[in-house]
Amino acid sequence: MTYSSILTVVTQGDDALRGLDTAMALAAANDAHLEVLVVGIDRTIQGYAYTEMSATLLEVGLKSARTDAEELEAQVAERLKTTDMRASVTQVITPLSMLTSVIRRHARFADLVVLPKPYGAKANYEEPAIVEAALFDAQVPVLILPDGMTGWAAPGRTAVGWNESDESLRAVRSAIPMLMAGDTTYVSVIDPPQHGQDRSDPGGLLAQFLARHGVRCEIDVLARSLPTISGVLIRHCSDRDIDMLVMGAYGRARWSEAMFGGATRDMLENCPVPLFMAH
């Protein structure tokens, strides 16, 4: 398996092109086609308010979204002129309520979606929804980039947050091309159950699976010495000098993580290294 088609999404906002340079470098490293989806979002229409709005007001929102998208498309095209890689730019104008459908339609034909961190000072309102649309609706793995990242080097040391879940296994399967190109993959198991089927060899079957693909593995069994799973993983990334973290996304319901927090939500906001996720 290789990443032959890589997608990144650009929307209006502060530092809108953050992540584009890394997506370009990753596509070039994989000899992949890069599709840049430029989305102009009409934020005027909100639910049933549509029936109460004048045509003039609706036209103002649509015109603003189109203007923003055209400016972004020109900036992207200018950036792509610096390389001879295979790339295309697609512009879409959509009301906010249809954003998920737009992302699904384009992302489902990609091997990998590359996006900037959806939370933090530089993120805009729609970016969490874009990440979730790629994961849930398009069913495509997503690589989340930390703030400030501009290039790409194949990760030499990768950690896998392994909890035996289907989401984790799908993330690992999707990341195999990167794991094969790296030096060492650490299968990181936090507080394995004492009475589980793999209690005598936690992470052993996954390590065997990866070894058969030529991936050099080590197993790290970690104690839950911090209040959250995300805290343990972040500290582990620092201790092992990790270049990329692979983990399943949203093992719990999205609404539950949004209201009460969870490993996925915390890592999307706080992970210090590129975060490879799948659902």
N, C-alpha and C positions, 0 to 999 in steps of 0.2 A: 504493500500500500504506500502511496505517496500523496502529497498534497498538490494536486494539479490545478485546483481552482481555489483561490483564496479571496474572501470578501471582506471589505471593511466599510463601515457606514460613517458618513459625515453629516452632521446637522448643525444648524446655526447655534451660536453661543460663544462664550469666551474661549479662546484658544481652540477653535473648532477643528483644526487640522492636527491636533495632537494625536499621535498614534499612526499617522499616515506614513511617516518616514520608516517606522519599524515594519509596518505592513509591506511596504515596498521592498525593504531589505529581506524580509522573510520570504516573500514571493520570488525574489531574485535568487536567493540561496537554494530554493526548491525547484527552480526553473518552472515556476507556476504562473498561470494567468492571474493577474490581480484585477478584480472588479471593485471599483469604488462607487458605492451607492450614495449619491447626494440627495438628501431628503429635505425638501422644504415643507415645514409643518404649519398648517393653518390652525392656529389655536383659538379662533373665534367661536367655532361651533362647539357647544358643550351640551350634549344630551338633548333634552326636550326644548332647550332655549332656541333651537333652530327655527321653530315655527313662529317665534316672536321677534325675530331679527329682520331688519330691512334688507333689501337687496343691496343697497349701497354699503352697509356695514359688512355684509358678507363679501362683497367685492374687494373692500379694503383689506380684509384679512387674507384673501386669496392672493391679491397683488403683492402684499408684503412677503408672503411665503415664497412666491415665485422670484421676487427680487433677491431675497436672501439666497435662494438656491442657485440662481444664475451667478451671483458673486462667488459663492463657494465653488461652483463648478469651474469658474475661470481660475481660481486659486489652485485647485487640484490639477487642472490641465497644465498650469505653469510649473508646478512641482514635478509632474511626470515628464516634462520636457528634458529634465536633467538625466534621464535614463533611457536606454533602448529596450527595456523589458516589455513583455507583452502585458498590456493593461487596457482597460476600458472604463469609461465613466458613464454612469446612468443617472439621469436626474428624474426625480419623482416628486410631485406635489400632492400632499395628502392632508386631510383633516386629522386632528389628533386621534379621533376615535377609530380611524382606520390604519393607524401606524403599525399595529401588530400584523395585520394582513399583508401590508407592503413588505415588511421585513421577512415574513414567512415565504412570500412568493419568490423573493430573490435569494434568500439564504439557503433554501432547501436544495439548491443546485450547486452549492459550494462544498468543498471538502473541509474547510476550516473558516471560521469567522474570527477576525482580529479586531478587538475593540479596546478603547481606553477605559481606565477605571471609571465605573459608573457612579461612584460616590466621592464626595470631596469638593474642595473649593472650585476646581476647574470643570466639574461635571454640570450638565444641564438637566432639566427636569425629566426629559424623555429617555435618558440613557439607561436607567434600570429597566425600563420597558423594552428597549431594544435588545438588551442582553437576554432577558427572559423570553422574548419572542424567538430568538435564535435557538435557545436551549430547548424550549418546550414545544413551540409550534413548528419550527423547521427541523428540530431533532438533529442539530449539527453541533459538533464540539466548538467551544469558544475559547480563545486565548485572550485573557485580560492583561493589559499592559499597565505596569505601575507608572505613576506620574514621573515625568522627566526622561523617560526612555525614548531614544531617538533612533537607535540602530538595532542590529540583531546579530548575535553570535550563537551558534548551536550550543544549547546548555550541556555543559560537561557533567554536572552533578545535579541530579533530579531526585526529588522526594515524591513519593506516592502516599497520599493520605488514605490508607486502606482500612476499610471497616466491613468487608465482606458484602457490601451492598451491590445491587445491580448497577446503580449509578457510578460507583467507583470502578467497577469492572469495565463499563462502557468507556469511561474516561481513559483508562489504561489502554484498552484496545485502540482507541483513536489516537493515542499519543505514541504508539509503538515506533513510527518512523523517527521521531525525535529521540526516543529512548535508545534506539539502535545506534544512532549517530553519536550519543554521548559516552562518557567514560564510566560512570557509576550511577545506578538507580538504587535509592534507599527505600525499601518497602517499610513504611512507618506505621506501626500498629499501636494505637493508644488503648491501654487497659483492656486487653483481650479478655473475653469471658472465661472464667475458670472452668466452666462446665460445657463449653462449646465443642463442636466436632473437631476443631483444629487447636484445641488447648495445648497439645504437646508440641505443635509446630506452627504457631501463628504466622500467617503470611507465607507459609512454605509452598503451598500450591501455586500462588501467584508468582513467587520467585521462580518456581520450576517452569511455569508457562512462559515467563519472560526469558529465561535462560535458553529455552528452545528457539527463541527468536534471535539469539546472539546478544542479549542484553546482560551485562554484568550487574549482578544484584547483591545487595546486602540487606539484611532484615534488622530493623531497629524497633524494639519493643519499648514503648515509652509509657511512663507512669503519668497519670493525669494529676500533675502536681500544681496546676493552675486552674482557676475557676472554669475556664472555657476550653473547648477543643481547639478553637482557633488560636488561643494564646499559646497552647502547647505546640501547635504546628509552626507558628511564627517563630517561637524560640528555637525550635528544631532547625528551621531554615538558617537561622543565625549560627547555631552551633556547628552545623555541617557545611556551612558556606554554600548553601544550595543556590543553583541558578534558575530553577523552575520547579513549581509545585503542581502536581497532578492530583485532582480529587473529583469525586462525584458532586453534582450540584443538586441542591434542594431534595435531600432525602426526606425532609419534612415538608409539609404543605407550605406554599409561598405565603399565604396569609398568616400562618403561624410564625414564620420567620420575620415577616414584616412587623407583626405586633409584639412579639416576645423575643426576637433575636434568634440567632442560630449560626452554625458554623459557616454556611454558605454566605449569608448576609455579612457576617463579620469579616470573612476573608475577602469578599469583593471590595470592602472598604479599606482594609488594613494590610493586605498581603504585600510584602515589600519586594517580591520577585514576580516575574510573569506567572500567571495562574491559568493552568489548562484545565478546563471543566467540561463535563458532559452530563446529560441527564438521561 
